[in-house]
Amino acid sequence: MPKRYPVEVKDRAVRMVRDDEGDYGSVTAACVAVGGQLGLARETLRRWVEQAVVDDGTRPGVGPG
């Protein structure tokens, strides 16, 4: 069963990645750095960031259910 994280943790992690993305050159590199700081898996964090980009309308896609 997947581990559940509180919404506050997800929001903070996504915000950190989006704020620092320019410093790392890519979303994946930012996810590696931020994930290491917060104890989150890179791929989990990358998926959260990608969903946030869709949810805020920056990129087309399917939002949450």
N, CA, C and O atoms as CSV, one atom per row, in Angstrom:
chain,resi,resn,atom,element,x,y,z
A,1,MET,N,N,0.843,-1.179,0.000
A,1,MET,CA,C,0.000,0.000,0.000
A,1,MET,C,C,0.892,1.247,0.000
A,1,MET,O,O,1.858,1.315,0.760
A,2,PRO,N,N,0.573,2.233,-0.848
A,2,PRO,CA,C,1.395,3.443,-0.904
A,2,PRO,C,C,1.326,4.235,0.396
A,2,PRO,O,O,0.315,4.234,1.100
A,3,LYS,N,N,2.420,4.904,0.688
A,3,LYS,CA,C,2.479,5.754,1.875
A,3,LYS,C,C,1.697,7.038,1.599
A,3,LYS,O,O,1.805,7.614,0.516
A,4,ARG,N,N,0.923,7.478,2.561
A,4,ARG,CA,C,0.142,8.716,2.437
A,4,ARG,C,C,0.869,9.848,3.132
A,4,ARG,O,O,1.396,9.682,4.231
A,5,TYR,N,N,0.892,10.994,2.484
A,5,TYR,CA,C,1.515,12.179,3.054
A,5,TYR,C,C,0.448,13.239,3.279
A,5,TYR,O,O,-0.488,13.350,2.487
A,6,PRO,N,N,0.575,14.013,4.337
A,6,PRO,CA,C,-0.380,15.105,4.567
A,6,PRO,C,C,-0.305,16.130,3.429
A,6,PRO,O,O,0.746,16.323,2.819
A,7,VAL,N,N,-1.422,16.772,3.163
A,7,VAL,CA,C,-1.504,17.775,2.100
A,7,VAL,C,C,-0.473,18.881,2.324
A,7,VAL,O,O,0.107,19.387,1.363
A,8,GLU,N,N,-0.241,19.256,3.568
A,8,GLU,CA,C,0.719,20.315,3.873
A,8,GLU,C,C,2.121,19.937,3.424
A,8,GLU,O,O,2.864,20.785,2.929
A,9,VAL,N,N,2.491,18.661,3.593
A,9,VAL,CA,C,3.814,18.188,3.173
A,9,VAL,C,C,3.919,18.254,1.654
A,9,VAL,O,O,4.919,18.729,1.116
A,10,LYS,N,N,2.889,17.778,0.967
A,10,LYS,CA,C,2.901,17.812,-0.499
A,10,LYS,C,C,3.003,19.244,-1.010
A,10,LYS,O,O,3.811,19.541,-1.890
A,11,ASP,N,N,2.185,20.122,-0.457
A,11,ASP,CA,C,2.184,21.514,-0.908
A,11,ASP,C,C,3.542,22.179,-0.692
A,11,ASP,O,O,4.041,22.886,-1.567
A,12,ARG,N,N,4.124,21.950,0.463
A,12,ARG,CA,C,5.428,22.549,0.763
A,12,ARG,C,C,6.499,22.019,-0.176
A,12,ARG,O,O,7.306,22.788,-0.697
A,13,ALA,N,N,6.510,20.705,-0.397
A,13,ALA,CA,C,7.513,20.093,-1.265
A,13,ALA,C,C,7.379,20.598,-2.700
A,13,ALA,O,O,8.380,20.930,-3.337
A,14,VAL,N,N,6.158,20.658,-3.207
A,14,VAL,CA,C,5.922,21.147,-4.570
A,14,VAL,C,C,6.356,22.603,-4.682
A,14,VAL,O,O,6.992,22.988,-5.663
A,15,ARG,N,N,6.025,23.394,-3.706
A,15,ARG,CA,C,6.407,24.816,-3.717
A,15,ARG,C,C,7.932,24.959,-3.722
A,15,ARG,O,O,8.474,25.799,-4.441
A,16,MET,N,N,8.617,24.147,-2.929
A,16,MET,CA,C,10.078,24.201,-2.888
A,16,MET,C,C,10.680,23.843,-4.244
A,16,MET,O,O,11.606,24.511,-4.703
A,17,VAL,N,N,10.170,22.807,-4.883
A,17,VAL,CA,C,10.685,22.402,-6.194
A,17,VAL,C,C,10.442,23.497,-7.220
A,17,VAL,O,O,11.349,23.854,-7.972
A,18,ARG,N,N,9.236,24.027,-7.259
A,18,ARG,CA,C,8.912,25.055,-8.250
A,18,ARG,C,C,9.725,26.325,-8.015
A,18,ARG,O,O,10.121,26.987,-8.974
A,19,ASP,N,N,9.976,26.670,-6.766
A,19,ASP,CA,C,10.776,27.853,-6.456
A,19,ASP,C,C,12.246,27.666,-6.839
A,19,ASP,O,O,12.900,28.617,-7.268
A,20,ASP,N,N,12.769,26.446,-6.687
A,20,ASP,CA,C,14.193,26.171,-6.898
A,20,ASP,C,C,14.517,25.574,-8.263
A,20,ASP,O,O,15.689,25.352,-8.569
A,21,GLU,N,N,13.515,25.311,-9.083
A,21,GLU,CA,C,13.732,24.643,-10.366
A,21,GLU,C,C,14.789,25.349,-11.213
A,21,GLU,O,O,15.628,24.688,-11.824
A,22,GLY,N,N,14.760,26.666,-11.258
A,22,GLY,CA,C,15.725,27.416,-12.055
A,22,GLY,C,C,17.161,27.224,-11.601
A,22,GLY,O,O,18.082,27.307,-12.413
A,23,ASP,N,N,17.363,26.971,-10.331
A,23,ASP,CA,C,18.708,26.761,-9.792
A,23,ASP,C,C,19.290,25.416,-10.198
A,23,ASP,O,O,20.509,25.245,-10.211
A,24,TYR,N,N,18.430,24.461,-10.531
A,24,TYR,CA,C,18.890,23.109,-10.835
A,24,TYR,C,C,18.850,22.762,-12.321
A,24,TYR,O,O,19.481,21.789,-12.735
A,25,GLY,N,N,18.136,23.520,-13.120
A,25,GLY,CA,C,18.115,23.273,-14.553
A,25,GLY,C,C,17.021,22.338,-15.017
A,25,GLY,O,O,16.720,22.302,-16.210
A,26,SER,N,N,16.418,21.581,-14.121
A,26,SER,CA,C,15.309,20.705,-14.507
A,26,SER,C,C,14.469,20.377,-13.285
A,26,SER,O,O,14.922,20.493,-12.147
A,27,VAL,N,N,13.239,19.967,-13.545
A,27,VAL,CA,C,12.349,19.564,-12.460
A,27,VAL,C,C,12.915,18.334,-11.754
A,27,VAL,O,O,12.881,18.249,-10.526
A,28,THR,N,N,13.429,17.392,-12.523
A,28,THR,CA,C,13.946,16.162,-11.930
A,28,THR,C,C,15.107,16.454,-10.986
A,28,THR,O,O,15.159,15.914,-9.881
A,29,ALA,N,N,16.034,17.303,-11.414
A,29,ALA,CA,C,17.175,17.641,-10.548
A,29,ALA,C,C,16.702,18.349,-9.281
A,29,ALA,O,O,17.217,18.087,-8.194
A,30,ALA,N,N,15.735,19.232,-9.416
A,30,ALA,CA,C,15.185,19.911,-8.246
A,30,ALA,C,C,14.495,18.905,-7.324
A,30,ALA,O,O,14.589,19.020,-6.102
A,31,CYS,N,N,13.810,17.933,-7.895
A,31,CYS,CA,C,13.136,16.900,-7.097
A,31,CYS,C,C,14.141,16.038,-6.338
A,31,CYS,O,O,13.890,15.646,-5.199
A,32,VAL,N,N,15.267,15.747,-6.962
A,32,VAL,CA,C,16.310,14.979,-6.280
A,32,VAL,C,C,16.801,15.760,-5.061
A,32,VAL,O,O,16.920,15.204,-3.970
A,33,ALA,N,N,17.083,17.048,-5.251
A,33,ALA,CA,C,17.615,17.869,-4.161
A,33,ALA,C,C,16.585,18.066,-3.052
A,33,ALA,O,O,16.886,17.837,-1.881
A,34,VAL,N,N,15.387,18.485,-3.408
A,34,VAL,CA,C,14.351,18.746,-2.408
A,34,VAL,C,C,13.901,17.449,-1.746
A,34,VAL,O,O,13.688,17.403,-0.534
A,35,GLY,N,N,13.758,16.406,-2.541
A,35,GLY,CA,C,13.377,15.111,-1.982
A,35,GLY,C,C,14.378,14.620,-0.953
A,35,GLY,O,O,13.999,14.046,0.067
A,36,GLY,N,N,15.659,14.845,-1.221
A,36,GLY,CA,C,16.697,14.467,-0.266
A,36,GLY,C,C,16.592,15.252,1.031
A,36,GLY,O,O,16.826,14.709,2.111
A,37,GLN,N,N,16.243,16.520,0.929
A,37,GLN,CA,C,16.101,17.355,2.117
A,37,GLN,C,C,14.905,16.936,2.962
A,37,GLN,O,O,14.957,16.975,4.192
A,38,LEU,N,N,13.825,16.535,2.289
A,38,LEU,CA,C,12.578,16.232,3.001
A,38,LEU,C,C,12.335,14.738,3.221
A,38,LEU,O,O,11.350,14.359,3.854
A,39,GLY,N,N,13.215,13.897,2.710
A,39,GLY,CA,C,13.041,12.459,2.869
A,39,GLY,C,C,11.957,11.885,1.975
A,39,GLY,O,O,11.274,10.934,2.357
A,40,LEU,N,N,11.792,12.461,0.777
A,40,LEU,CA,C,10.792,12.003,-0.183
A,40,LEU,C,C,11.474,11.391,-1.396
A,40,LEU,O,O,12.559,11.820,-1.788
A,41,ALA,N,N,10.845,10.400,-1.982
A,41,ALA,CA,C,11.379,9.799,-3.192
A,41,ALA,C,C,11.276,10.777,-4.360
A,41,ALA,O,O,10.282,11.490,-4.499
A,42,ARG,N,N,12.307,10.802,-5.192
A,42,ARG,CA,C,12.355,11.703,-6.344
A,42,ARG,C,C,11.132,11.555,-7.232
A,42,ARG,O,O,10.523,12.553,-7.617
A,43,GLU,N,N,10.770,10.338,-7.558
A,43,GLU,CA,C,9.664,10.115,-8.489
A,43,GLU,C,C,8.323,10.519,-7.880
A,43,GLU,O,O,7.462,11.044,-8.586
A,44,THR,N,N,8.137,10.287,-6.607
A,44,THR,CA,C,6.914,10.718,-5.931
A,44,THR,C,C,6.775,12.233,-6.026
A,44,THR,O,O,5.716,12.750,-6.379
A,45,LEU,N,N,7.838,12.921,-5.711
A,45,LEU,CA,C,7.830,14.378,-5.748
A,45,LEU,C,C,7.647,14.890,-7.173
A,45,LEU,O,O,6.916,15.857,-7.390
A,46,ARG,N,N,8.295,14.263,-8.139
A,46,ARG,CA,C,8.149,14.680,-9.538
A,46,ARG,C,C,6.700,14.545,-10.004
A,46,ARG,O,O,6.194,15.414,-10.713
A,47,ARG,N,N,6.035,13.467,-9.611
A,47,ARG,CA,C,4.619,13.285,-9.976
A,47,ARG,C,C,3.750,14.352,-9.331
A,47,ARG,O,O,2.833,14.866,-9.971
A,48,TRP,N,N,4.017,14.696,-8.083
A,48,TRP,CA,C,3.261,15.758,-7.414
A,48,TRP,C,C,3.428,17.080,-8.151
A,48,TRP,O,O,2.459,17.815,-8.345
A,49,VAL,N,N,4.658,17.385,-8.563
A,49,VAL,CA,C,4.925,18.637,-9.269
A,49,VAL,C,C,4.201,18.643,-10.616
A,49,VAL,O,O,3.576,19.639,-10.981
A,50,GLU,N,N,4.282,17.548,-11.344
A,50,GLU,CA,C,3.606,17.472,-12.644
A,50,GLU,C,C,2.099,17.654,-12.487
A,50,GLU,O,O,1.476,18.332,-13.304
A,51,GLN,N,N,1.505,17.065,-11.458
A,51,GLN,CA,C,0.072,17.219,-11.223
A,51,GLN,C,C,-0.262,18.654,-10.839
A,51,GLN,O,O,-1.297,19.177,-11.253
A,52,ALA,N,N,0.589,19.292,-10.062
A,52,ALA,CA,C,0.357,20.684,-9.670
A,52,ALA,C,C,0.374,21.601,-10.888
A,52,ALA,O,O,-0.400,22.556,-10.952
A,53,VAL,N,N,1.241,21.325,-11.845
A,53,VAL,CA,C,1.316,22.123,-13.069
A,53,VAL,C,C,0.019,21.984,-13.870
A,53,VAL,O,O,-0.466,22.960,-14.441
A,54,VAL,N,N,-0.531,20.792,-13.912
A,54,VAL,CA,C,-1.816,20.575,-14.592
A,54,VAL,C,C,-2.937,21.250,-13.816
A,54,VAL,O,O,-3.782,21.928,-14.401
A,55,ASP,N,N,-2.946,21.067,-12.504
A,55,ASP,CA,C,-4.016,21.610,-11.667
A,55,ASP,C,C,-4.095,23.140,-11.736
A,55,ASP,O,O,-5.188,23.704,-11.685
A,56,ASP,N,N,-2.954,23.809,-11.850
A,56,ASP,CA,C,-2.991,25.272,-11.892
A,56,ASP,C,C,-3.180,25.819,-13.306
A,56,ASP,O,O,-3.176,27.034,-13.505
A,57,GLY,N,N,-3.345,24.933,-14.288
A,57,GLY,CA,C,-3.651,25.355,-15.645
A,57,GLY,C,C,-2.452,25.727,-16.485
A,57,GLY,O,O,-2.616,26.198,-17.610
A,58,THR,N,N,-1.243,25.531,-15.969
A,58,THR,CA,C,-0.040,25.853,-16.727
A,58,THR,C,C,0.134,24.904,-17.909
A,58,THR,O,O,0.636,25.298,-18.962
A,59,ARG,N,N,-0.278,23.669,-17.730
A,59,ARG,CA,C,-0.169,22.663,-18.778
A,59,ARG,C,C,-1.510,21.927,-18.875
A,59,ARG,O,O,-2.133,21.652,-17.850
A,60,PRO,N,N,-1.962,21.605,-20.096
A,60,PRO,CA,C,-3.211,20.857,-20.220
A,60,PRO,C,C,-3.044,19.440,-19.667
A,60,PRO,O,O,-1.953,18.870,-19.688
A,61,GLY,N,N,-4.123,18.907,-19.187
A,61,GLY,CA,C,-4.129,17.549,-18.664
A,61,GLY,C,C,-5.366,17.329,-17.821
A,61,GLY,O,O,-6.247,18.185,-17.738
A,62,VAL,N,N,-5.414,16.179,-17.205
A,62,VAL,CA,C,-6.558,15.808,-16.390
A,62,VAL,C,C,-6.264,16.119,-14.929
A,62,VAL,O,O,-5.253,15.680,-14.380
A,63,GLY,N,N,-7.145,16.870,-14.317
A,63,GLY,CA,C,-6.997,17.208,-12.909
A,63,GLY,C,C,-7.472,16.074,-12.025
A,63,GLY,O,O,-7.834,15.004,-12.513
A,64,PRO,N,N,-7.469,16.308,-10.737
A,64,PRO,CA,C,-7.909,15.258,-9.814
A,64,PRO,C,C,-9.384,14.936,-9.990
A,64,PRO,O,O,-10.208,15.809,-10.263
A,65,GLY,N,N,-9.688,13.666,-9.827
A,65,GLY,CA,C,-10.961,13.017,-9.952
A,65,GLY,C,C,-12.170,13.790,-9.943
A,65,GLY,O,O,-13.261,13.230,-10.051
